[in-house]
Amino acid sequence: MLRMIVLGLAMCSWATVVSAEKRIALVIGNGDYETIASLKNPVADAELIASTLEQLDFEVTLASNSNLQELRKTIADFGRELRSAGRDATGLFYYAGHGVQSFGTNYILPVDTELTDAADLDLVALEAGSVLRQMFSAKNKTNIFILDACRDNPFESIPEFSDTGLAEMKAPTGTYMAFATAPGAVAMDGRSGGNSAFSAALAKALSVENSPIEQVFKTVRVDVLAQTRGAQTPWSTSSLTDEFIFAKSDEPAPSSDPELQAWEAVRQSRDALQITLFMRSNPNSAFFDEARSLLAEVIAEELAPTDVASTRTAAPIASEEDLIEAARVSGSLSDYEAYLQAYPNGTYAELAQYEVSVLREKAAENGETLPSPVPAATVATAPSETAPVTLTSPVAAGPEQLVGMTIPEIILSRPLFPPIEDLPEEFWAEKTCSDCHQWNPERLCTQAQVYLGTNQERSLSKQHPFGGAFKKHLQLWASNDCR
């Protein structure tokens, strides 16, 4: 009898260990809507997150294109499973698809949603809070609630639906809540056949070993901001009382040093854009040289042709552009003076002269002996400077691709240079400004006025997708009160 009691206690103890490790996830992707606008990527997003979670020891239920009855049953089953898993289990809910808010309440839309009157919304849609109630009823320590459901408003024709995005939600105790974008904002669905910026970043960040959940979603936020050029900011809120790590390993836990944590996340991502952003944000970091080496390695891998036929040939750029770009990248006195010797009256002559004066002044302070300076150039006045520049004035100088184009035409064309130094070509070469910015004359004017400030020469000398000549044109337009 005593032996059986001991054995029973041992089995109870083993069961407790198992329950402590149990992770349960419900992942839903709705895209093929019957009466409202379909979405390209939620099903692919859900499949990506589901497969990622399975690799992280979650027991995953994946549901695609569910109607209202199926949604209710799937979520009820999820709640029952979580309640039976024990107090130490972790529950995770992920939804990608249409979502709307009404009177401050968020709703998940099943694929059979049909609505003509806003008053009927709670009859044809599922309140997001009902999922939280199921999770909270389990009384388990950790729940994670993720919505990638803020893409647009599918009921714009119904007057009562004037709010965009989703409403802010409060996290019940023990819950981490994450949204693809901030309350009231709209997220991007992504390219057809691919994934949304949020789900792609999330899948990558989840697998970073020993990264606390807070760091995971911070990494997601940085990644999405970079991918969308600031147009989408993921948002989260937490009432967790315990630490949670998705990808545990036997390696030592990461340091509490925020810079080290950030670098570890970026290093493991091997993402050129994140590495570049880390370098720009941490120019004095102890990891800067390592980041630069990794960036070179990643870019070489991404751009390496698989065969001769796939080798890409860069479009030829005028030699003036080559010289000023070489000087900008190297920052050396000799390169700036080489530009001035070749183009004393060039488009960038004033900027080059400014850099030369700054570099010589620094050298003098350091006691360095330098060759005699290049004689000051007489800067020719470009035709565009003889008359006030307006929004529709053609660019008179600069790269041949831009000469003769107006500001509205240029911002709809493809960039000539990467917006961030060393950014791989596939991230920018086929884009336009409208992919990243909702430009209008007022916003353009605000940007152009930056080039009239006290640090205008420094601002004008920084990298721009359309080069310094276009920035100079914007400056002239701003000086004409953006007419």
C-alpha positions in Angstrom: 0.0 0.0 0.0 2.8 2.4 0.9 4.5 1.7 -2.3 1.4 2.4 -4.3 1.0 5.7 -2.4 4.5 6.7 -3.2 4.1 5.7 -6.8 0.9 7.7 -7.0 2.6 10.7 -5.5 5.4 10.4 -8.0 2.9 10.2 -10.9 1.2 13.3 -9.6 4.5 15.0 -9.4 5.3 14.0 -13.0 1.9 15.2 -14.2 2.5 18.5 -12.5 5.8 18.9 -14.4 4.1 18.0 -17.7 1.3 20.5 -17.1 3.9 23.2 -16.2 5.3 22.8 -19.7 2.1 22.6 -21.6 1.5 25.3 -24.2 -1.8 25.6 -26.1 -2.4 27.9 -29.1 -5.4 28.7 -31.2 -4.4 30.3 -34.5 -7.1 31.7 -36.9 -6.7 33.2 -40.4 -9.7 34.6 -42.2 -9.2 36.0 -45.7 -11.8 34.6 -48.2 -14.8 36.8 -47.1 -18.1 36.3 -48.9 -19.7 39.7 -48.9 -16.9 42.1 -47.9 -13.5 42.8 -49.3 -11.2 39.7 -49.2 -7.7 39.9 -47.7 -4.7 38.4 -49.5 -2.6 37.1 -46.6 -4.3 36.2 -43.3 -4.4 32.5 -44.1 -0.7 32.4 -45.1 0.0 34.5 -41.9 -1.9 32.1 -39.7 0.0 29.1 -41.3 3.3 30.8 -40.7 2.6 31.6 -37.1 1.1 28.1 -36.5 4.2 26.3 -37.9 6.5 28.6 -35.8 4.6 27.9 -32.6 4.7 24.2 -33.2 8.5 24.3 -33.3 8.3 26.1 -29.9 6.4 23.2 -28.3 2.9 24.6 -28.6 0.0 22.3 -29.2 -1.6 24.3 -32.1 -5.1 24.3 -33.5 -5.2 26.1 -36.9 -8.4 27.3 -38.3 -8.8 29.0 -41.7 -11.7 30.9 -43.3 -14.1 30.2 -40.4 -17.7 31.3 -40.4 -19.4 32.6 -37.2 -20.6 29.2 -36.0 -17.2 27.6 -36.6 -15.5 30.5 -34.8 -17.6 30.2 -31.7 -17.1 26.4 -31.5 -13.3 26.7 -32.1 -12.9 29.3 -29.4 -15.1 27.4 -26.9 -13.0 24.3 -27.5 -9.9 26.3 -26.9 -11.2 27.6 -23.6 -12.1 24.1 -22.4 -8.7 22.7 -23.4 -6.9 25.6 -21.6 -9.0 25.1 -18.5 -8.1 21.4 -18.3 -4.4 22.1 -18.8 -3.8 23.4 -15.3 -2.7 26.6 -13.7 0.9 26.5 -15.1 -0.2 26.2 -18.7 0.3 28.9 -21.3 -2.5 29.9 -23.7 -1.9 31.8 -26.9 -4.5 33.2 -29.3 -3.6 34.7 -32.7 -6.0 36.1 -35.3 -5.3 37.5 -38.7 -8.2 38.9 -40.7 -10.8 41.7 -40.7 -11.6 43.3 -37.4 -13.6 46.4 -36.5 -14.5 48.5 -33.5 -17.9 49.9 -32.5 -18.6 51.9 -29.4 -15.1 51.1 -28.1 -15.6 47.3 -28.5 -13.5 45.3 -31.0 -15.0 42.5 -33.1 -13.5 39.7 -35.1 -15.2 39.1 -38.5 -16.1 35.6 -39.7 -16.0 35.0 -43.4 -19.8 34.9 -43.6 -20.2 38.3 -42.1 -23.1 40.2 -43.8 -24.0 43.6 -42.4 -26.3 46.5 -43.5 -27.0 48.1 -40.2 -24.3 48.8 -37.5 -26.8 47.8 -34.8 -26.6 44.2 -35.9 -22.8 43.9 -35.6 -22.8 41.8 -32.4 -25.2 39.4 -34.1 -23.0 38.7 -37.1 -19.5 39.1 -35.6 -17.6 37.8 -32.6 -16.6 40.2 -29.8 -12.8 40.0 -29.3 -13.4 40.1 -25.5 -15.1 36.8 -25.6 -11.7 35.2 -26.4 -10.2 36.9 -23.4 -13.0 35.7 -21.2 -12.3 32.1 -22.2 -8.6 32.5 -21.5 -9.2 34.3 -18.2 -11.6 31.6 -17.0 -8.7 29.0 -17.1 -7.0 30.8 -14.2 -3.7 29.9 -15.7 -0.6 32.1 -15.1 0.2 33.2 -18.7 -2.0 34.1 -21.6 -0.9 35.8 -24.9 -3.5 37.5 -27.1 -2.4 38.7 -30.6 -4.5 40.5 -33.2 -3.3 41.2 -36.7 -6.7 42.5 -37.6 -6.5 46.2 -38.2 -6.1 46.3 -42.0 -9.0 48.5 -43.0 -12.7 49.2 -42.5 -14.8 46.8 -44.6 -18.0 48.7 -43.8 -17.2 52.2 -45.0 -20.6 52.4 -46.7 -22.3 52.2 -43.3 -22.3 55.7 -41.8 -22.0 54.5 -38.2 -18.7 52.9 -38.9 -16.5 55.9 -39.0 -13.7 54.7 -36.7 -10.6 53.2 -38.1 -8.5 50.3 -36.8 -9.3 48.8 -33.4 -10.0 50.2 -30.0 -7.6 50.0 -27.1 -8.1 46.9 -24.9 -7.0 46.3 -21.3 -5.1 43.1 -20.5 -6.6 40.9 -17.7 -4.1 39.9 -15.1 -1.6 37.5 -16.5 -2.1 38.5 -20.1 0.1 39.9 -22.7 -1.7 41.6 -25.6 -0.2 42.6 -28.9 -1.6 44.3 -31.9 -0.3 44.7 -35.4 -0.6 48.5 -35.1 -1.6 51.2 -32.6 -5.2 51.7 -31.5 -7.1 53.6 -34.2 -4.5 53.0 -36.9 -4.5 50.7 -39.9 -2.0 47.9 -40.6 -0.8 46.7 -44.0 -1.9 43.4 -45.4 1.4 42.8 -47.4 2.0 41.5 -50.8 -0.2 38.9 -52.4 1.1 35.4 -51.8 3.3 36.5 -48.9 2.9 37.7 -45.3 2.0 40.9 -43.6 4.9 42.9 -42.2 3.7 42.1 -38.7 3.3 38.3 -39.0 6.7 38.0 -40.9 8.5 40.0 -38.1 6.7 38.0 -35.4 7.6 34.6 -36.8 11.2 35.6 -36.9 11.3 37.2 -33.4 9.6 34.3 -31.7 12.5 31.9 -32.5 15.2 34.1 -30.9 16.5 32.0 -28.1 16.1 33.1 -24.5 14.5 36.4 -25.5 11.8 37.5 -23.0 8.4 38.2 -24.4 8.8 41.9 -23.9 12.0 41.9 -26.0 10.3 39.7 -28.7 7.6 42.3 -29.3 10.0 45.2 -29.1 12.0 43.5 -31.9 8.8 43.1 -33.9 8.0 46.8 -33.4 11.5 47.8 -34.7 11.3 45.4 -37.6 7.8 46.5 -38.7 8.7 50.2 -38.4 11.7 49.5 -40.7 9.7 47.5 -43.2 6.9 50.1 -43.4 9.2 53.1 -43.2 7.4 54.3 -40.0 3.9 53.9 -41.4 2.9 51.1 -39.0 3.8 50.8 -35.3 2.9 47.6 -33.5 1.4 48.1 -30.1 1.3 46.0 -26.9 0.2 46.0 -23.3 1.0 43.6 -20.5 -0.3 42.5 -17.1 2.0 39.5 -16.9 3.3 38.6 -13.4 5.8 35.9 -14.6 8.6 35.9 -17.1 7.8 34.1 -20.3 10.3 33.0 -23.0 9.1 31.4 -26.3 12.4 29.8 -27.3 14.2 28.4 -24.3 17.7 27.0 -24.5 20.5 25.9 -22.2 22.5 28.9 -23.2 22.8 31.6 -20.4 20.0 34.1 -20.3 20.6 37.3 -22.1 22.1 40.2 -20.1 19.9 42.9 -18.7 21.9 45.4 -20.8 19.3 46.7 -23.3 22.0 47.3 -26.0 23.2 43.7 -25.7 19.7 42.4 -25.8 19.0 44.5 -28.9 22.2 43.3 -30.6 21.5 39.6 -29.8 18.0 39.9 -31.4 19.4 41.6 -34.5 22.3 39.2 -34.8 20.1 36.1 -34.7 17.7 37.7 -37.2 20.4 38.1 -39.8 18.2 40.7 -41.4 20.0 43.4 -43.3 17.5 46.1 -42.5 17.6 45.5 -38.8 21.4 45.3 -38.8 21.6 48.6 -40.6 19.1 50.3 -38.2 21.1 49.0 -35.2 24.3 50.5 -36.6 22.6 53.8 -37.2 21.1 53.9 -33.7 24.3 52.7 -32.0 27.3 54.2 -33.8 29.5 54.0 -30.7 28.4 50.5 -29.7 30.9 47.8 -28.8 29.1 45.6 -31.3 29.4 48.1 -34.2 32.3 46.4 -36.0 30.6 43.0 -35.5 27.4 44.4 -37.0 29.3 45.8 -40.0 30.9 42.5 -40.7 27.6 40.7 -40.4 25.9 43.2 -42.6 28.5 42.6 -45.3 28.1 38.9 -45.0 24.3 39.0 -45.2 24.2 41.4 -48.1 26.7 39.2 -50.0 24.5 36.1 -49.4 21.3 37.9 -50.5 22.8 39.4 -53.6 24.9 36.5 -54.7 23.6 35.3 -58.1 22.6 31.6 -58.4 23.9 31.5 -62.0 25.3 33.8 -64.6 21.9 34.6 -66.0 20.7 35.9 -62.7 23.5 38.4 -62.2 22.1 41.8 -61.8 23.7 44.8 -63.5 23.3 48.1 -61.8 22.0 51.0 -63.8 24.7 53.4 -64.9 25.0 56.6 -62.8 26.6 59.8 -64.0 30.3 60.2 -63.0 29.5 63.3 -60.9 27.1 61.2 -58.8 29.7 58.5 -58.4 32.3 60.9 -57.1 30.0 62.7 -54.6 28.6 59.3 -53.4 32.1 57.9 -52.9 33.0 61.0 -50.9 29.8 60.8 -48.8 30.5 57.1 -48.0 34.2 57.5 -47.2 33.9 61.0 -45.6 37.5 61.6 -46.6 39.0 65.0 -47.4 40.7 63.6 -50.5 37.5 62.3 -52.0 35.6 65.6 -51.5 38.5 67.5 -53.1 38.6 65.0 -55.9 35.0 65.8 -56.6 35.7 69.6 -56.5 38.6 69.2 -58.9 36.4 67.3 -61.4 33.3 69.4 -60.9 34.1 72.8 -59.4 30.7 74.1 -60.5 28.8 70.9 -59.9 25.4 70.3 -58.3 27.1 69.4 -55.0 30.0 71.8 -55.1 28.7 73.9 -52.2 28.2 70.8 -50.0 31.6 69.5 -50.9 33.2 72.8 -50.0 31.5 72.8 -46.7 32.7 69.2 -45.9 36.2 70.2 -47.0 36.2 73.2 -44.6 35.0 71.0 -41.7 37.5 68.3 -42.3 40.4 70.7 -42.7 39.4 72.5 -39.5 39.3 69.1 -37.6 42.7 68.2 -39.0 44.2 71.5 -37.9 42.9 71.0 -34.4 44.6 67.6 -34.3 47.9 69.1 -35.5 47.8 67.3 -38.9 49.7 68.7 -41.9 47.6 68.7 -45.1 48.3 69.7 -48.7 47.2 73.1 -49.8 43.5 73.4 -50.1 41.7 73.2 -53.5 40.9 76.8 -54.6 37.4 77.8 -53.6 35.0 77.1 -56.5 32.8 79.6 -58.1 29.4 77.9 -57.9 27.3 78.4 -61.0 23.8 79.4 -60.5 21.5 76.7 -61.8 18.7 77.8 -64.1 16.2 76.8 -61.4 17.6 79.4 -59.1 17.0 82.4 -61.4 13.2 82.2 -60.9 11.1 81.1 -57.9 10.7 77.4 -57.7 7.1 76.1 -57.5 5.6 72.7 -56.9 5.4 72.2 -60.7 8.7 73.7 -61.6 10.9 71.2 -63.4 14.2 70.2 -61.8 17.0 71.9 -63.8 20.1 70.1 -62.6 21.1 66.8 -61.2 20.9 63.2 -62.4 19.6 62.9 -65.9 16.7 60.7 -64.7 15.3 63.7 -62.7 16.0 66.7 -64.9 12.8 68.1 -66.4 10.6 66.3 -63.8 8.4 68.1 -61.2 8.2 67.3 -57.5 4.9 65.4 -57.8 6.3 63.3 -60.7 9.5 62.5 -58.8 7.9 61.2 -55.7 6.0 58.7 -57.9 9.1 57.5 -59.6 11.6 54.9 -58.5 14.5 56.0 -56.2 18.1 56.3 -57.6 19.9 55.6 -54.3 19.1 53.5 -51.2 17.4 55.5 -48.4 19.8 53.8 -45.9 23.4 53.2 -46.6 24.2 49.6 -47.6 20.5 48.7 -47.8 20.2 45.7 -50.3 18.7 46.7 -53.6 15.7 44.5 -53.4 14.4 46.5 -50.4 14.2 49.8 -52.3 15.0 49.6 -56.1 11.4 48.8 -57.1 9.7 51.0 -54.6 8.3 54.6 -54.8 7.8 57.2 -52.1 4.1 56.4 -52.1 4.9 52.9 -50.8 6.2 54.4 -47.6 4.7 57.9 -47.2 1.3 59.4 -47.8 2.8 62.5 -49.4 0.7 65.6 -50.1 1.9 69.2 -50.7 1.5 70.1 -47.0 3.7 67.2 -45.8 6.2 67.7 -48.6 6.5 71.4 -47.6 7.2 70.4 -43.9 10.0 68.1 -45.1 11.3 70.8 -47.5 11.5 73.4 -44.7 14.0 71.2 -42.9 16.5 72.3 -45.6 16.0 75.9 -44.6 17.1 75.4 -41.0 20.3 76.3 -39.2 21.8 72.9 -40.1 20.6 73.0 -43.7 24.0 72.1 -45.2 24.2 69.0 -43.0 20.6 68.1 -43.9 21.3 68.6 -47.6 24.4 66.4 -47.5 22.7 63.3 -46.0 21.7 60.4 -48.2 18.3 60.7 -50.0 16.7 58.3 -52.4 16.7 61.0 -55.2 20.0 62.6 -54.3 21.2 66.0 -53.3 19.9 67.8 -56.4 16.3 67.0 -55.5 16.8 68.1 -51.9 18.3 71.4 -53.2 15.2 71.7 -55.4 12.9 71.1 -52.4 14.9 73.8 -50.5 14.3 76.3 -53.2 10.6 75.4 -53.3 10.4 75.9 -49.5 12.1 79.3 -49.8 9.3 80.3 -52.1 6.8 79.4 -49.4 6.0 76.1 -51.0 3.9 77.7 -53.8 
